[in-house]
Amino acid sequence: MRLLMLGGTGFVGSAIVAEGVRRGWTVTIFNRGIHGPIPPGVHRLRGDRTAPGGLAELAGGAWDVVVDTWDGAPRAVRDAATLLRPSGHYAYVSSGSVYAPPVLPGVGEESAVVPSAADDTRDDDYARCKAGGELAATEVFGERALLVRAGLILGPGEDIGRLPWWLHRVARGGDVLAPGPADLPVQYVDVRDLVAFTLDRAVEGVGGAFNVISRPGHTTMGELLAEAVAATGADARLRWTDPEPILAAGVEPWNDLPVWIPPGHEYRWLQERGVEKAYAAGLTCRPVADTVGDTWRWLDRVGAVPPRAGRPVRASVGLDPTREAALLTAHHPR
């Protein structure tokens, strides 16, 4: 099987490449060649897809499976897909962020997405860029385009740092502000399960859009943080705190306290998406203990969250220790 990965050094791209190698496929990556090493045996083509003539190295090539994770201007997806039209299947890793607001819990693939265009050259809006990328892939490949609408992606290699922040915080030990309720359902996808679904469906020739994320309640905040304590072996005490005082203190769900989106929050739907279609098509999701444990072992080995390959630096996630301490003192005095 011949696999072309557009990019290939970021979080999801690296996992795609690693899985292709593990399967014994012939793997080629296309990127600028300035971010990160590549596994032995992987062929690299160099080019800048945003520059005039930047796709020249792909001309005349055809692969069984092409995977694209681009989150910039949709025009770049359209141009690459057009050049790669002779290839077998085009898998575009998109996002659940494409759904047009207001988004209701249980949102399915048939729901409306934000307005966009396949030839849009702007890259200032993530949701519009991903929606336009979907349009571009489908415009060129039709039923041979697989649209993978990923949810929260966790696992080894994560380059945003949501689960790594929790692991590092728990590893420091002591009292840990744990945002309640402890039984709050959490929905996410391990990057390795996302990759397996993408490659398996592409090989099968499956097209169309899929919400690729675990079932709502695959785990809970309580289980996730308990696994973090177990994985790190830290002397950490989880101090469960109701959402109301946390929100009243100006703490932002998702960013200050990664993964956590409390009940009633306007973005709660991010962890309550409909997944029946993806599971019927073969999605399987590993236990939370595997995701947390493997992420800690990877993080312990590499030391720090890697930079996002080829993308602007994001604001760091995680609650400032001083603010956490103030909340703990106010609501869990010793």
VOKEVO-71021 format. One record per residue (C-alpha): residue in three letters; x, y, z. Coordinates in steps of 0.2 Angstrom, whole numbers, padded with zeros to 4 digits, always signed. Layout:
! residues N
ALAXYZ ...
END
This chain:
! residues 334
MET+0000+0000+0000 ARG+0007+0017-0005 LEU+0004+0031+0008 LEU+0007+0049+0005 MET+0006+0060+0021 LEU+0005+0079+0017 GLY+0015+0086+0032 GLY+0019+0072+0043 THR+0029+0079+0057 GLY+0015+0086+0068 PHE+0005+0076+0081 VAL-0008+0067+0070 GLY+0004+0067+0054 SER+0018+0059+0064 ALA+0006+0046+0071 ILE-0001+0042+0053 VAL+0017+0040+0047 ALA+0022+0028+0061 GLU+0007+0018+0058 GLY+0010+0016+0040 VAL+0028+0011+0043 ARG+0021-0002+0056 ARG+0010-0009+0043 GLY+0024-0011+0031 TRP+0017+0001+0018 THR+0027+0012+0007 VAL+0027+0029+0015 THR+0030+0046+0008 ILE+0029+0063+0016 PHE+0028+0080+0008 ASN+0033+0095+0018 ARG+0045+0109+0018 GLY+0058+0098+0027 ILE+0062+0110+0041 HIS+0052+0102+0056 GLY+0057+0086+0064 PRO+0065+0069+0059 ILE+0057+0056+0049 PRO+0057+0037+0053 PRO+0070+0026+0043 GLY+0063+0020+0026 VAL+0051+0035+0024 HIS+0054+0045+0008 ARG+0053+0064+0009 LEU+0047+0075-0004 ARG+0051+0094-0001 GLY+0039+0108-0006 ASP+0029+0123+0001 ARG+0011+0120-0003 THR+0007+0138-0001 ALA+0021+0145-0013 PRO+0019+0146-0032 GLY+0025+0130-0039 GLY+0027+0123-0022 LEU+0018+0107-0026 ALA+0030+0102-0040 GLU+0038+0087-0032 LEU+0020+0079-0032 ALA+0017+0081-0050 GLY+0014+0065-0059 GLY+0013+0055-0043 ALA-0001+0043-0038 TRP-0003+0035-0021 ASP-0016+0023-0014 VAL-0020+0033+0001 VAL-0017+0052+0003 VAL-0019+0059+0021 ASP-0020+0078+0023 THR-0022+0087+0040 TRP-0020+0105+0034 ASP-0029+0118+0044 GLY-0024+0134+0035 ALA-0032+0142+0019 PRO-0043+0129+0010 ARG-0036+0134-0007 ALA-0021+0124-0002 VAL-0031+0108+0000 ARG-0040+0111-0016 ASP-0023+0113-0025 ALA-0015+0098-0018 ALA-0031+0087-0021 THR-0032+0093-0039 LEU-0014+0088-0042 LEU-0016+0071-0033 ARG-0033+0067-0042 PRO-0026+0051-0049 SER-0023+0044-0032 GLY-0035+0031-0024 HIS-0042+0039-0009 TYR-0040+0056+0000 ALA-0042+0057+0019 TYR-0044+0074+0026 VAL-0043+0075+0045 SER-0055+0089+0049 SER-0063+0094+0065 GLY-0080+0094+0075 SER-0077+0113+0075 VAL-0085+0114+0058 TYR-0102+0113+0064 ALA-0112+0129+0063 PRO-0118+0137+0079 PRO-0129+0135+0089 VAL-0123+0117+0091 LEU-0134+0105+0101 PRO-0128+0090+0111 GLY-0128+0074+0100 VAL-0124+0083+0084 GLY-0122+0072+0069 GLU-0113+0072+0053 GLU-0129+0078+0044 SER-0129+0095+0053 ALA-0125+0111+0045 VAL-0107+0117+0045 VAL-0100+0135+0045 PRO-0100+0144+0028 SER-0084+0142+0018 ALA-0077+0140+0001 ALA-0065+0127-0007 ASP-0055+0141-0015 ASP-0054+0153+0001 THR-0036+0160+0003 ARG-0039+0166+0021 ASP-0032+0157+0036 ASP-0039+0167+0050 ASP-0053+0156+0056 TYR-0050+0138+0061 ALA-0068+0132+0059 ARG-0070+0140+0042 CYS-0053+0133+0036 LYS-0058+0116+0041 ALA-0075+0117+0033 GLY-0067+0124+0017 GLY-0054+0110+0017 GLU-0069+0097+0017 LEU-0077+0106+0002 ALA-0060+0106-0007 ALA-0057+0087-0004 THR-0075+0082-0009 GLU-0075+0094-0024 VAL-0060+0085-0031 PHE-0062+0067-0025 GLY-0080+0065-0023 GLU-0085+0049-0014 ARG-0066+0045-0013 ALA-0064+0059+0000 LEU-0065+0053+0018 LEU-0069+0068+0030 VAL-0063+0064+0048 ARG-0071+0076+0060 ALA-0060+0073+0075 GLY-0064+0078+0092 LEU-0052+0081+0107 ILE-0037+0071+0102 LEU-0026+0064+0116 GLY-0012+0052+0117 PRO+0007+0051+0115 GLY+0014+0065+0104 GLU+0001+0078+0109 ASP+0008+0095+0104 ILE-0005+0106+0113 GLY-0003+0099+0130 ARG-0020+0096+0138 LEU-0017+0079+0145 PRO+0002+0083+0148 TRP-0003+0098+0158 TRP-0013+0087+0170 LEU+0000+0074+0171 HIS+0013+0086+0175 ARG+0002+0095+0188 VAL-0002+0078+0196 ALA+0016+0073+0196 ARG+0020+0088+0207 GLY+0009+0081+0220 GLY+0000+0089+0234 ASP-0018+0096+0234 VAL-0024+0096+0216 LEU-0039+0107+0211 ALA-0050+0094+0202 PRO-0065+0102+0193 GLY-0081+0093+0196 PRO-0092+0084+0195 ALA-0081+0069+0196 ASP-0093+0059+0186 LEU-0094+0072+0172 PRO-0093+0062+0155 VAL-0078+0065+0145 GLN-0077+0062+0126 TYR-0061+0061+0117 VAL-0051+0050+0104 ASP-0034+0043+0106 VAL-0023+0048+0092 ARG-0019+0030+0088 ASP-0037+0025+0087 LEU-0040+0040+0075 VAL-0026+0035+0064 ALA-0032+0017+0063 PHE-0050+0022+0058 THR-0043+0034+0045 LEU-0031+0022+0037 ASP-0043+0007+0038 ARG-0058+0017+0030 ALA-0047+0024+0017 VAL-0041+0007+0012 GLU-0059+0001+0011 GLY-0063+0016+0000 VAL-0076+0023+0012 GLY-0080+0041+0009 GLY-0090+0055+0018 ALA-0090+0063+0035 PHE-0088+0054+0052 ASN-0087+0061+0069 VAL-0072+0052+0075 ILE-0072+0052+0094 SER-0076+0040+0108 ARG-0094+0038+0114 PRO-0100+0052+0126 GLY-0094+0046+0143 HIS-0080+0035+0137 THR-0073+0041+0153 THR-0076+0054+0166 MET-0066+0068+0174 GLY-0064+0057+0190 GLU-0057+0042+0180 LEU-0046+0053+0169 LEU-0038+0061+0184 ALA-0037+0045+0195 GLU-0028+0037+0180 ALA-0016+0052+0180 VAL-0012+0049+0199 ALA-0009+0030+0195 ALA+0002+0033+0180 THR+0013+0046+0188 GLY+0014+0037+0205 ALA+0013+0054+0213 ASP+0007+0059+0231 ALA-0007+0069+0224 ARG-0024+0072+0232 LEU-0038+0077+0221 ARG-0049+0090+0229 TRP-0065+0090+0219 THR-0073+0107+0218 ASP-0090+0112+0211 PRO-0090+0121+0194 GLU-0099+0137+0201 PRO-0084+0144+0212 ILE-0072+0139+0199 LEU-0081+0149+0185 ALA-0085+0163+0197 ALA-0066+0165+0199 GLY-0064+0168+0180 VAL-0056+0151+0177 GLU-0059+0146+0159 PRO-0064+0128+0155 TRP-0054+0119+0142 ASN-0040+0131+0143 ASP-0036+0135+0161 LEU-0042+0117+0166 PRO-0039+0107+0150 VAL-0052+0094+0144 TRP-0065+0100+0157 ILE-0081+0108+0150 PRO-0094+0109+0164 PRO-0113+0105+0163 GLY-0123+0119+0155 HIS-0108+0127+0147 GLU-0110+0134+0129 TYR-0097+0122+0122 ARG-0102+0107+0132 TRP-0107+0099+0115 LEU-0089+0097+0111 GLN-0090+0081+0122 GLU-0107+0076+0118 ARG-0106+0073+0099 GLY-0116+0059+0090 VAL-0104+0044+0085 GLU-0116+0031+0079 LYS-0110+0032+0061 ALA-0091+0031+0065 TYR-0094+0016+0077 ALA-0104+0007+0064 ALA-0090+0010+0052 GLY-0078+0002+0063 LEU-0071+0014+0076 THR-0064+0007+0092 CYS-0057+0017+0106 ARG-0045+0010+0119 PRO-0047+0012+0138 VAL-0043+0028+0146 ALA-0029+0019+0157 ASP-0020+0015+0141 THR-0021+0033+0134 VAL-0015+0041+0151 GLY-0002+0028+0155 ASP+0006+0028+0137 THR+0006+0048+0137 TRP+0015+0048+0153 ARG+0028+0036+0148 TRP+0031+0046+0132 LEU+0031+0063+0141 ASP+0043+0056+0154 ARG+0054+0051+0140 VAL+0054+0067+0129 GLY+0052+0079+0144 ALA+0041+0092+0137 VAL+0027+0095+0125 PRO+0034+0097+0107 PRO+0031+0113+0097 ARG+0017+0112+0084 ALA+0026+0108+0068 GLY+0024+0122+0055 ARG+0010+0131+0064 PRO+0010+0147+0075 VAL+0014+0146+0093 ARG-0002+0144+0103 ALA-0005+0151+0120 SER+0000+0138+0133 VAL-0014+0129+0142 GLY-0016+0126+0161 LEU-0020+0135+0177 ASP-0007+0147+0185 PRO-0002+0139+0201 THR-0005+0155+0211 ARG-0023+0155+0205 GLU-0025+0136+0209 ALA-0018+0139+0226 ALA-0030+0153+0230 LEU-0045+0142+0225 LEU-0039+0127+0235 THR-0037+0139+0250 ALA-0054+0146+0248 HIS-0063+0130+0246 HIS-0052+0116+0254 PRO-0045+0125+0269 ARG-0034+0114+0280 
END
